[in-house]
Amino acid sequence: MSTSSTYLEKLFGLQGEVAVIIGGAGELGGALAAGIGQAGAHIVVADMGEAACKSRVEKLANIGVSAEYLIVDITNRESIKSLLAGSKKKTGKVDMLINCAGINVGTPFLEVDPAMWDKIFAVNLKGMMESCQVFIESMLQNESGGSILNIGSVNSDRPLSRVFAYAASKAGVVNLTQNIAQEFADKKIRCNAICPGFFPAEQNRKILSEERIANIMNGTPMRRYGSPDELVGAALLLLSQRAGSYMTGAAVYVDGGFTCSWF
């Protein structure tokens, strides 16, 4: 191994660490699982659907990533506790928590269903808050602390039309991340966020009309969608206790320039 490779592995490598990825069966969560796993971490894919979890673990195994899965309902605190207990039983510890679970619907404001608003917040924000609470309690017992990565959105920075609950919940993700970061900064627990731009996934393809796609492209200086694996570099930086050792409370936008564009 060359000197440069050794240095990069020392800086960004996650050998011997365990990462629990809530929402890990999805497209973005799956890409992060692959990247974090190839950096050396053992992956626990946590999601609601067993078939999707099994499929994700098989895909990870095919690229040499050590992984297993557990079922979780992010809206149920007892389920989150069971996820933590199951992860520790299988792996002995948890070093990293990645919160990728999220849902979205698109409607005009006057058609926003309060029940759906509550459901989106229950998954995107309340569930994230509860998972952070549960896992931080465990991480406080780790000699090396822990690292949390929450997934926000360009909506964390600015509102987009027709996704009112989603945008409000993602704005809350960054605020939650910063609050957690400042409270636990002196306890070896770092909490950061990645805010992706437009990475079409199953949950948002149905709300991408031709007009909406044109508006997105006009507002994205790179003039293209992101690929899920383009989130991995930022994730490794924020999760690594070496490369990201002085980073907490950060919200890193991976958005093709969308948040710096005024169109």
N, C-alpha and C positions, 0 to 999 in steps of 0.2 A: 504494500500500500504506500502511495506517495506521501510526502510530507503534507501537501495541501489537502489530500483526502483525509489523512489522520487528523489534521487540524479541524476540518469541517465536521467530521464525525464527533470530535470532542465538543465542538461548539453547539451543534444542532442535534446530535444523536440522542436517542431516548432509550438506549439499551437498558433492560432490567426494570423499566417503568411500566405501570399499568394505566391504561386510559379507558374510562367508561364514556361511551358516546351515545347519548340519548338522542334518538332520531337517526341512529347509525345505519338503518336499513334504507333510508332515502338516498336521493342522488347526491346532494351536497354532503350529508353525513357519511355516505359511503366513500366518497372521494377523500374526505378527511381521514377516515379509517384506514384507507389504503396508504395515504401519505405518512400518517403518524406511525402506522405499523411497519412500513418499510424503513422508517428511521429507527426501528428497534423496539418499539413499545408492544406490549401484549394488549390486544384490543378486546373489550367487552362491548359488543353491539347490543344496544338496548332499544327496543321498539315494541309496538303493540302487536304486529302481525307475525306469527311464528313462521309462516312460509317465506315472508320477505326477509326475516332475520336469517333463516337457514340459507337462503339464496345468497345473501350478502357474505356470510361466513365462508361459504364455498368459493365465492369469487376471491375473497381475501386469501384463502388457502392456496388458490391457483397461482398467486403471485408471491407465495412464500411468507405470508403474514400469519403470525400466531394469533388466533381469534376464537372466540366463542360468543354465545348470545344468551341474553336473558330478556324475558318479557316485562314491560313496564307500562303503566298508565300514568302519564305525567300529571294528570289531574287528580290523582289519588295519592295522598301522602304516605299511606301504608304501603302502597305499591312501590313508591320511591325508596322507602326504608328497606323493603324486601330486596330491591335491586342492589342497594349498598351491601346488605348482609350477604346476598348471594355472590356478589362480586368478590368480597373479601374471603368468603369461604372457598371460592374457586382459585383465587390468585394470591391470597394472603394480605393484600393491601390495595389501595387505590391512590395513585399519585396525581391523576389528571381527570377532570370532568369537562366534557364538551357538551354543551346544550344546543342541539340542532333542531329539536322538535318545533314545528310551527304549522299553522293552518291559515287559510286566507279565503275570502270571498270578495267579489266585486259587485257593488250596488251603488246607485245614486244615494245621496245622503238621506233624502226623505223616505227612502225604502230600506234603510238600515233596520234590521230586526234586532231589538234589544237582547233577545235570547241568543242570537248568533254572536252579537257583540260580547256577551258574557262568555260564550264558549271559546271565542278566539283569545280573549284575555286569559281564560283559564289555562289554555295550552301555552300561549306565547309568552306570558309574563308571570302569572301566578305560579304556574307549574315550574318555571325556571327559578323563581324565588325559592320555592319549597325544595327543589333539588339542590340548590346552593346551600340552603340551611342544613339539610340532612348530610350532605357530603362534607361541608366545612367542619361539622362536629367531629367527623372522623379524621379529617386532615389535620386538625389541631393536635392529634395524637402522633402524627408522623414526625420523625426527627427532622426531615427535610421539608416539612410543610406540604404544600400542594399548589397546583395551578389550575385555574378555571378559565375556560374559554366559552363565552356566550356568543351566539349568532344574532346580530342585529340586522340592519338593512340600510340601504340609502334612505328608506323612509324614516330612519332614526334621525336623520338630519333635516329632511324636508317632507312635507305632505305630498302625496300623489293622489290624483282623483280616483274616486270610486272604491278605495280600499281604506275606509275611515278607521275601522277597528284595528286592522293590521298595522296601519301607519302609527296610530296612537300607542299600540302595544310595543312596537319596535322602538319608538322614542323612549318608552319606559325601560327597555332593555339596557340602553346606554346609561341612563340615570341609575338604574339598579346596579349595574356593573361598577360604576364609579363609586357608589356608596359602599358596596362590599369591599372594593379595593382600599378605600381609605380606612375602613374599620379594622381590616386584618393585615395591613401592610407591615406592621411590626411583629407579626406572628408567622412569618414565612409563608403566607398564603397570598398569591397574586391572582387578580381577577381582571381579565381583559376581554375585549369584544372585537370580532370581525364584522364589518358591515358590508355585505356583498351588494354589488349592483344587480344587473339583470342577468340571472342565470336560469333560463327557463327550465322548470321542473314540472312534474305532473300536477302539482297543486295550483300553478299559476298559468299554465298554457291555456286553460279554458277562458281566461279573462283577457287574453292578448288578441284583441281585434287588429285588423290591418291598420286602422288609424292609430291605435295605441302603439303598435310596433314602430310605425313611422315616427311618432313623437319621441319614443325611446331612443331610436337611432339618431334623430336630430339633436337630442340632448346628451348623447354619449360621444365625446370627442374621438374615441377609437372606432366608432361606427360599427360595433359588433357586440354580440352577447359574450358573456364570460363563459369559460369552460370550468366545470367543477374543480378540476385539478389545479386551476390557477389560484385557488384559496390555500393550497397546501403550504407554500412558502411563508405566508403571513402567519399561518397556524403554528408552524415549527418555531418561528421566531418568538411568538407570544407564549408558547407552552414550555419551551426550553428554559430550565432553571439557570442555564449558563448564558446563552445568547440573549435571552430576555430578562436577565436577572434584575435589571433596574426599571422594568416596565410593569406598571400596574395601573389600572384605570384607563388604559388606552382604548380608543375606538379606531381601528384601522379600516379605512375604506378601500375596498378592492372593487372598483366600479368603472374602470375604463375612463375615468375622468368626469363621470356624471356630476358629482357634487361640486366640481370646480367650474361647471359650465352654466352659463346663463344664456338661455336661448329664447 
